[in-house]
């Protein structure tokens, strides 16, 4: 069976690259699943989304929190160019929970605080990428 060549990069570093059976990402147009032989597409990634790379062959799925950027698909190659990305395995769960609590308290105190709402969204994505249940 054909595989996808996948690369996930941010301005700071290459997050991950390798082969996969499927990539699932959240774009501004909705969630998209990419499998081999997918038509070419360019998508804008949402702030605070979770990226899943299904590697197959008994390997665990790769999960990452992705905060903005682009997804490009062509010729069985998927490029994720994220503004900020963090593998779920790298997330400091306690720190992310603290950031979420702090952001939610700020939102509750000032309901028009866009920065706090964005921070809460990023913290939720980090926690979901780490496998935590988030309300």
Secondary structure, DSSP 8 states (H G I E B T S, - for coil): ---EEEEEEESS-EEEEEEESEEEEEETTEEEEEETT---EEEEE-TTEEEEEE--TT---EEEEEEEEEEEEETTEEEEEEEEEEEGGG--HHHHHHHHHHHHHHHHH-TT-HHHHHHHHHHHHHHHHTT----
